[in-house]
């Protein structure tokens, strides 16, 4: 399945609502082990928030190996490709390393309670 991300977000992939729209399309397809091609042609700005909400949280439910087999990204600028690669590595560590996840969750909890 090819998804033209521009058709969902236009030029700016920045909002929670558009990230959720993309996630709602991609997630069930990946759980069904169907190939997905995400074409970002025409999308000028993609935030880390968007990538995390639309893409990297999927790693909670499928392995990185399966993710890499099923998902193809096209049309990303070099800068956005580097950002996505970095975020995927972070998500992989968070979801697959329980000790690391617990440490991050503890720090985030402490920071939130200090507010």
N, C-alpha and C positions, 0 to 999 in steps of 0.2 A: 504494500500500500504506500503510495506517495502522498505526502501531505505538504501542501504549499503553505508554509507558516504565515506568509504575507496575507493570505486570504483570511486568516484568523485574527492577526494582530495589526495589520497594515505595516507602517514603517517603524513602529516603536513597540518592542516586546518588553514592556516595563510594568504592567499591572498584574495584580493578583488574579483578577477576573479572567484576563486573557490567558494567563498561565494555566489556570484551572480548566479553561476550555480545551487547551491543547492536551493537558494531562488526561482529561476525560475521553479524548479520542485515542491517545496513544496507549494508555495503561491497559485497557482490556485486550487490545491487539497483542501486546507483548505477553500478557498472561496466557493468551491462547497460542503463544509461540509463533506469531506471524511476523514477517519482516516488515519493517517500517523505514521509509526514507523521508527524512525531514529536510525539506528544501527551504532555506532561509533567504533565497534570492529576493532582493528588494527590501529586506528588513535592515534598517540602518542602525538601530540601537537595540541591544539586548543586554538587560541587566542581570547581575548574578542572582537576584531575587527571582527573576523570571525563570532562569535555567534551573534553579534549585526547586522551585515549585512545580515546574512543568516536566522536568527531565530527571534530575538526580535523585529525587525521592523514590523513584521507581526501583532503585537499587536496594531498597528495604525489602523488596519482595522477589527479586530475581538476582541471580548471580551476575557478577561483572562479565564473566565469560559469555553467558547467555545474552546479556545486554549487548556486548560487542558483536556477537554473531547476528543479532536481529535488527540493530539500529544503525542506520547510515545517516550522516549529516552532510548536506551539500549547501553551497551558497553562503557559507559563513566567511566573514572577513578573517584574516589571520589573527587579529586581536580577539575576536569573538571565539575563534577556535581554541586559542590558548586559554582563555577564560573558562570555556567549557571543559577542557581537559583538566585544568586545575580543580574545578568544582567536582568533577566526577571522581578524581583521586581522593578529595576530601570526603565525599559521600561514601566512597568505598571503605575508607578507613573507619568512618563513624559507624556505618551499619554492620561491618564485618568484624570489628575489633571491640569486643564487649568492654574490656578494661578502659580503652580510650573513650568509648561512648559514655561510660559511667563517670569518668573524670570530667568530660565536657559538660555533661548534664549537671554534675555537682557544682561546677564553677558557674554555670549559667543560673542555677537556682540561687546560689549565694549572691550573685550580682543583682538578680531580680529582687531579692528580699532586702537588699541594701537601699533600694530606691525609695 
